Each structure stands twice: as C-alpha cells, then as structure tokens.
C-alpha cells in the first residue's frame, strides 16, 4: 500500500514537472527561436562540462593506476627480497 502511494506521488510530481516546463516555455519572455538558441547553448555547455569532467576522471584514474603499479612493483621487490633472505637463511641453517 505504501509503495502504491509513493508511485502515485512520483507520478504527480512528474506530471507537475512537465506542466511547469510547458508553462515556462509558453510564457517565456523570449521568442521561440531565442528560447531554442538558449536551450541549445545550455545543452552545449552541459555537454562540454560533462566531457571536461570525464577527461579529468580519466586522467585521475590513469594516475591512480600508475601509482598502483609502482606500489605493486615495490611490494613485489620487497616480497622477493624476503623470500630470497628466507632461502639463504634456510640453506645456512641446513648446513650447520
């Protein structure tokens, strides 16, 4: 019952949003062509912003990957050195 209530509220919100957008466009102080140009420019700005953020995220991801590779290489070297030291110790103890 509560889910049905939430669904109807969302439906009413979406209908209200659509009506509000339609009224806003109809009563806009600009002509249709000006409004379309304005909406087009805002859409282009949004697209450019999204592309910029995507580039920034990709660069950050690449940077994190490089740092992770460096850390993994150091850990590998450290583990290899520990294993080698363990082998040497075992060989010395086995001879004694």
BELNORCOR-V611845 format. One record per backbone hydrogen bond with DSSP energy under -0.5 kcal/mol. CO is the residue of the C=O (numbers start at 0). NH is the residue of the N-H. E is the energy in kcal/mol with one decimal. If there is no record, write none. Layout:
# BELNORCOR-V611845
CO_NH_E / CO_NH_E
This chain:
# BELNORCOR-V611845
0_4_-1.6 / 1_5_-2.2 / 2_6_-2.3 / 3_7_-2.1 / 4_8_-2.0 / 5_9_-2.4 / 6_10_-2.3 / 7_11_-2.7 / 8_12_-2.4 / 9_13_-2.6 / 10_14_-2.5 / 11_15_-2.6 / 12_16_-2.6 / 13_17_-2.3 / 14_18_-2.5 / 15_19_-2.7 / 16_20_-2.3 / 17_21_-2.3 / 18_22_-2.7 / 19_23_-2.4 / 20_24_-2.1 / 21_25_-2.6 / 22_26_-2.4 / 24_27_-1.0 / 30_34_-2.6 / 31_35_-2.6 / 32_36_-2.6 / 33_37_-2.7 / 34_38_-2.9 / 35_39_-2.7 / 36_40_-2.7 / 37_41_-2.4 / 38_42_-2.4 / 39_43_-2.5 / 40_44_-2.4 / 41_45_-2.5 / 42_46_-2.4 / 43_47_-2.7 / 44_48_-2.5 / 45_49_-2.4 / 46_50_-2.5 / 47_51_-2.5 / 48_52_-2.6 / 49_53_-2.3 / 50_54_-2.4 / 51_55_-2.5 / 52_56_-2.7 / 53_57_-2.4 / 54_58_-2.6 / 55_59_-2.5 / 56_60_-2.6 / 57_61_-2.7 / 58_62_-2.4 / 59_63_-2.6 / 60_64_-2.5 / 61_65_-2.4 / 62_66_-2.5 / 63_67_-2.5 / 64_68_-2.4 / 65_69_-2.2 / 66_70_-2.4 / 67_71_-2.7 / 68_72_-2.4 / 69_73_-2.3 / 70_74_-2.6 / 71_75_-2.7 / 72_76_-2.4 / 73_77_-2.5 / 74_78_-2.9 / 75_79_-2.8 / 76_80_-2.4 / 77_81_-2.1 / 78_82_-2.7 / 79_83_-2.7 / 80_84_-2.4 / 81_85_-2.2 / 82_86_-2.5 / 83_87_-2.5 / 84_88_-2.5 / 85_89_-2.4 / 86_90_-2.6 / 87_91_-2.4 / 88_92_-2.5 / 89_93_-2.3 / 90_94_-1.6 / 91_95_-1.5
